[in-house]
Structures are given as structure tokens and as C-alpha cells.
Amino acid sequence: MELLHWKGCEMSKLGNIFKEAGVEEEQLVKIVGLLKDNPMAAMAAVQELNLPQETIQQVMALVMMEPNSIEEMASELGLGGEDLDLIKKQMQQPED
């Protein structure tokens, strides 16, 4: 699967953090896909990347301060329409 967004195009802040950490685009597509159905599973998938704690903190801070950063990254990964609507809905649900 070859996606063009990592090849010199301007990326979202969140996309940049993951790219600098060496995360493959396919892994991000999987994580964003999990966000549609289960945000907790998406967080677990991020943890499985074994990123440095500093990177995890950067991601969490950005997502908390700029919730639309997930939508921006999802869009640049080629997700749109219903996928983005589902992600927005999941991100707005309070945690149990």
C-alpha cells in the first residue's frame, strides 16, 4: 500500500510527530481505523508501538489541546466522509 502523504507533503502536527518517531503510515491507518469503533483499542495500539514516553506525551497533549488533530491526520491518511464522522462521534463520547 503506497500512500503519498509521507513523501514530502505538508502533514498535520500529529502526523509529523508519528513520522518523526518512525511510525509507518500503515500502522497509523490501523490506529485511526480503530478510533472509529473503539478509542481504547486505538490507545492500546499506540502503546504497542513502543514509542518513547516523551512521544506519547506529545501525542496526548496535542490530542487534548487540539482534538481536531486526529481528524486532520485521518484525512491526510485518506479517510473521509463517514469514517471521519464516526471518529468525531467516538471522540465526543465521555469515557465510562
C-alpha positions as CSV (number, residue, x, y, z in Angstrom):
1,M,0.0,0.0,0.0
2,E,1.6,3.2,-1.1
3,L,0.3,6.5,0.3
4,L,1.6,9.8,-0.8
5,H,1.2,11.9,2.3
6,W,4.5,10.9,3.9
7,K,6.6,11.8,0.8
8,G,7.4,15.4,1.3
9,C,3.8,16.8,1.5
10,E,2.9,19.0,4.4
11,M,1.4,17.0,7.2
12,S,-0.6,17.6,10.3
13,K,1.1,18.2,13.6
14,L,0.0,14.8,14.8
15,G,1.2,13.1,11.6
16,N,4.6,14.9,12.0
17,I,5.0,13.5,15.5
18,F,4.4,10.0,14.3
19,K,6.6,10.4,11.2
20,E,9.5,11.7,13.3
21,A,9.0,8.7,15.6
22,G,9.4,6.3,12.6
23,V,5.8,5.1,12.7
24,E,4.7,3.5,9.3
25,E,1.7,5.0,7.6
26,E,0.0,1.6,7.5
27,Q,0.2,1.5,11.3
28,L,-1.5,4.8,11.6
29,V,-4.2,3.8,9.2
30,K,-4.9,0.8,11.5
31,I,-4.9,3.0,14.6
32,V,-7.2,5.6,13.1
33,G,-9.5,2.8,11.9
34,L,-9.7,1.5,15.4
35,L,-10.8,5.0,16.6
36,K,-14.0,4.7,14.6
37,D,-15.2,1.8,16.8
38,N,-13.1,1.7,19.9
39,P,-10.9,4.6,21.1
40,M,-9.5,2.4,23.9
41,A,-8.3,-0.2,21.4
42,A,-6.7,2.6,19.4
43,M,-4.8,3.8,22.5
44,A,-3.7,0.2,23.2
45,A,-2.4,0.1,19.6
46,V,-0.5,3.3,20.1
47,Q,1.1,1.8,23.2
48,E,2.1,-1.3,21.3
49,L,4.2,0.9,19.0
50,N,6.7,1.1,21.9
51,L,7.2,4.8,21.3
52,P,9.3,6.8,23.8
53,Q,7.3,8.2,26.7
54,E,8.1,11.7,25.5
55,T,6.5,11.0,22.1
56,I,3.4,9.5,23.8
57,Q,3.1,12.6,25.9
58,Q,3.4,14.9,22.9
59,V,0.6,12.9,21.2
60,M,-1.7,13.0,24.2
61,A,-1.1,16.7,24.8
62,L,-1.8,17.6,21.2
63,V,-4.9,15.5,21.1
64,M,-6.2,17.1,24.3
65,M,-5.4,20.6,23.2
66,E,-6.4,20.2,19.5
67,P,-9.0,17.4,19.2
68,N,-9.3,18.1,15.5
69,S,-5.7,17.0,15.0
70,I,-7.0,13.4,14.8
71,E,-9.4,14.4,12.1
72,E,-6.6,16.2,10.2
73,M,-4.4,13.1,10.3
74,A,-7.2,10.8,9.4
75,S,-8.0,13.0,6.4
76,E,-4.4,13.0,5.2
77,L,-4.4,9.2,5.5
78,G,-7.2,9.1,3.1
79,L,-10.1,8.6,5.4
80,G,-13.1,10.9,4.9
81,G,-16.9,11.2,5.0
82,E,-18.5,8.5,7.2
83,D,-15.1,7.5,8.6
84,L,-14.4,11.0,9.9
85,D,-18.0,11.3,11.2
86,L,-17.6,8.1,13.2
87,I,-14.2,9.2,14.6
88,K,-15.7,12.6,15.6
89,K,-18.6,10.8,17.3
90,Q,-16.3,8.5,19.3
91,M,-14.0,11.3,20.4
92,Q,-17.0,13.2,21.7
93,Q,-18.3,10.3,23.9
94,P,-17.5,10.5,27.5
95,E,-15.3,7.7,28.9
96,D,-17.0,5.2,31.2
